[in-house]
């Protein structure tokens, strides 16, 4: 299965067209090009600050950025983060996703310098941990990553561990495609794997992986990476033996989600 091969998306604010409304807080400069914030009060800014402090507690080994620019742009799209100074997170006014803040902030803290599989896994797991009441957050809408992995296992559509671990430049596309669907599955499996490592072996083991230790040597399964995948998926299936179907979990299935479900169910052509 081919994984998406494109750079992390970052939307340039339409500064030439719309003058932003500017708001400031302890750690953020919010530039609202959508003019949405007056309608939601200061709840978005309060949530940003609360999520920042939650990530500080979750990632004590990292020093958080002193200031982050948060752009809210018109339209609908996938939230993104740019790590070129200054650090910028971008959300879309048409589908402003408070619950995606944690994911973006984790990348802002870690600066995206290690394996993409582990970086994305940490961001997805952190969101599951810090925003447990957010079932609509990408990429695991409708059920947690372990449940999705149980579904993939039942359908025979798991991505091999070596493919996951070596992948680079994986990101979503706004429209439906099998490239986008493979990225969706990559993010889910990354989050599930990270949760499995934390739950089974503890944070120290995860950080050894994150710092570059070889997973085959670290885990020591006789069958190597295939053994890692088998043990991890076995544990996910034991926790979620009856996952929702793709369409049950997603509920609102549009063109994009049809690609996701076709890939998850093994019916992609």
C-alpha positions in Angstrom: 0.0 0.0 0.0 1.4 3.4 -0.9 1.3 6.1 1.7 0.8 9.8 0.9 4.0 11.6 0.0 3.3 15.3 0.5 4.6 18.0 2.8 2.7 19.1 5.9 0.0 21.4 4.8 0.1 25.0 5.9 -2.3 27.6 4.7 -1.1 31.2 4.1 -3.5 33.6 5.6 -5.3 35.8 3.0 -3.7 39.0 4.4 -3.9 40.8 1.1 -7.6 40.4 1.0 -8.9 40.5 4.6 -7.5 42.4 7.5 -7.4 40.1 10.5 -8.9 40.8 13.9 -6.1 40.5 16.4 -6.3 39.0 19.9 -3.4 38.2 22.3 -3.1 35.9 25.3 -0.2 34.6 27.4 1.2 32.3 24.7 -0.8 33.2 21.5 -1.3 35.9 19.0 -4.6 35.0 17.3 -5.2 36.5 13.9 -8.8 35.9 12.9 -9.2 36.4 9.1 -12.6 34.7 9.3 -14.0 37.3 11.8 -15.4 34.3 13.7 -14.2 35.0 17.2 -16.8 37.7 18.1 -19.5 35.0 17.6 -17.8 32.5 19.9 -16.6 35.0 22.5 -13.2 34.3 24.0 -13.8 30.6 24.4 -11.3 29.7 21.6 -8.5 31.7 23.2 -9.3 30.2 26.7 -9.3 26.7 25.2 -5.9 27.4 23.5 -4.3 28.4 26.8 -5.9 25.5 28.6 -4.6 23.1 26.0 -1.2 24.7 26.1 -0.9 24.0 29.8 -2.2 20.4 29.4 0.5 19.8 26.8 3.1 21.3 29.2 2.1 18.6 31.7 2.0 15.8 29.1 5.5 16.7 27.6 7.7 17.8 30.5 10.9 17.0 28.6 10.1 19.8 26.1 10.0 23.5 26.5 7.0 25.0 24.9 7.2 27.9 22.5 7.0 31.3 24.2 4.6 32.6 21.5 2.5 30.9 18.8 0.6 32.5 16.0 -2.9 31.1 15.6 -4.5 31.9 12.2 -8.3 31.4 11.7 -8.9 31.6 8.0 -12.2 31.6 6.0 -13.6 28.4 4.5 -13.3 24.7 5.4 -10.1 22.7 5.6 -7.7 20.5 7.5 -6.0 22.2 10.6 -2.2 22.5 10.1 1.0 23.7 11.8 4.0 25.4 10.4 7.2 25.1 12.4 9.3 27.7 10.5 9.7 30.6 13.0 7.3 31.9 14.0 5.4 28.8 14.8 1.9 29.1 13.2 -1.1 26.9 13.7 -4.0 27.3 11.2 -7.6 26.5 11.8 -10.5 27.1 9.4 -13.5 29.3 10.4 -16.0 27.0 8.6 -15.0 24.0 10.7 -13.2 25.4 13.7 -12.0 22.4 15.6 -11.3 23.2 19.3 -10.4 19.6 19.9 -7.6 19.6 17.3 -5.6 22.1 19.3 -3.8 19.5 21.3 -2.6 17.7 18.2 -1.2 20.9 16.7 0.3 22.0 20.0 2.2 18.7 20.5 3.9 19.3 17.1 4.7 22.8 18.2 6.4 21.5 21.3 8.3 18.6 19.7 9.2 20.6 16.6 8.7 17.5 14.4 12.3 16.4 14.4 11.9 12.6 14.7 10.2 9.7 13.0 6.9 10.9 11.5 5.2 7.7 12.7 6.2 8.5 16.3 5.6 12.2 16.0 2.0 11.7 14.6 1.4 8.8 17.0 2.3 11.1 19.9 0.0 13.8 18.7 -2.9 11.4 18.2 -2.3 9.6 21.5 -2.0 13.0 23.3 -5.4 14.1 21.9 -7.0 10.8 22.9 -5.5 11.3 26.4 -6.1 15.0 26.9 -9.4 15.4 25.0 -11.2 12.1 25.7 -14.6 13.5 25.0 -13.7 14.5 21.5 -15.0 11.6 19.3 -15.1 13.8 16.2 -11.4 14.7 16.1 -9.5 13.7 13.0 -8.3 11.2 12.3 -10.2 8.8 14.5 -13.7 10.0 14.3 -16.3 7.8 15.9 -14.0 5.4 17.8 -10.6 5.4 19.3 -7.5 4.3 17.3 -7.3 0.8 18.9 -10.9 0.1 17.8 -10.0 1.2 14.3 -7.0 -1.0 14.3 -9.1 -3.9 15.4 -11.4 -3.1 12.4 -8.4 -3.0 10.0 -7.1 -6.3 11.4 -10.5 -8.0 10.8 -10.6 -6.7 7.2 -7.0 -7.7 6.5 -6.0 -4.0 5.7 -3.3 -3.3 8.2 -0.3 -1.4 6.9 3.0 -3.4 7.6 5.0 -2.0 10.5 8.1 -1.4 8.5 6.1 0.7 6.0 4.6 2.7 8.8 7.9 3.3 10.6 9.8 4.4 7.5 7.1 6.7 6.1 7.8 10.4 5.6 5.9 13.4 4.4 2.5 11.9 5.2 -0.4 14.3 5.4 -4.1 14.7 4.6 -5.6 16.0 1.4 -8.8 18.0 1.7 -10.6 16.0 -1.0 -11.3 12.3 -1.2 -8.6 10.0 -2.7 -6.9 6.8 -1.8 -3.7 8.7 -1.1 -5.7 10.7 1.5 -7.3 7.4 2.8 -3.8 5.8 3.3 -2.7 8.9 5.3 -5.9 8.7 7.4 -5.1 5.0 8.2 -1.4 5.9 8.9 -2.4 8.5 11.5 -4.8 6.1 13.2 -2.2 3.3 13.4 0.4 5.7 14.7 -1.9 6.7 17.5 -2.8 3.2 18.4 0.9 2.0 18.4 1.9 4.9 20.7 -0.9 4.1 23.1 0.1 0.5 23.1 3.8 1.3 23.9 2.8 3.7 26.7 0.3 1.3 28.2 2.3 -1.9 27.8 5.9 -0.8 28.3 5.7 2.7 29.8 6.8 6.2 28.8 10.5 5.4 29.1 10.3 2.9 26.3 8.4 5.2 24.1 11.0 8.0 24.6 13.8 5.5 23.8 12.1 4.9 20.5 11.5 8.6 19.9 15.2 9.3 20.5 16.1 6.8 17.8 16.5 3.4 19.3 15.7 0.6 16.9 12.3 -0.9 17.6 13.3 -4.5 16.6 16.2 -4.4 19.1 14.2 -2.7 21.8 11.2 -5.1 21.7 13.2 -8.2 20.8 10.5 -10.2 19.2 11.9 -13.2 17.3 9.9 -12.3 14.2 11.1 -8.7 14.2 8.8 -6.0 13.0 6.1 -8.5 12.1 6.1 -9.6 15.7 5.7 -6.1 16.9 2.7 -5.6 14.7 1.2 -8.9 15.7 1.5 -8.3 19.4 0.3 -4.7 19.3 -2.7 -5.6 17.1 -3.5 -8.6 19.3 -3.8 -6.4 22.3 -5.9 -3.8 20.4 -8.3 -6.5 19.3 -8.5 -7.9 22.9 -9.6 -4.4 24.1 -12.0 -3.8 21.1 -13.2 -7.2 19.8 -16.3 -5.7 18.2 -15.4 -2.4 16.7 -17.9 -0.3 14.9 -18.0 -0.6 11.1 -16.4 2.3 9.2 -19.8 3.8 8.3 -21.2 3.3 11.8 -18.2 5.1 13.3 -18.1 8.0 10.8 -21.9 8.5 10.5 -21.6 11.4 8.1 -20.0 9.6 5.1 -19.2 11.9 2.2 -17.0 11.4 -0.9 -13.8 11.6 1.2 -15.0 9.1 3.8 -16.1 6.7 1.1 -12.4 6.4 0.1 -11.5 5.9 3.8 -14.1 3.1 4.2 -13.2 1.4 1.0 -9.5 1.3 2.1 -10.4 0.2 5.7 -12.7 -2.6 4.4 -10.4 -3.8 1.7 -12.7 -2.9 -1.2 -10.5 -0.2 -2.7 -9.8 -0.5 -6.4 
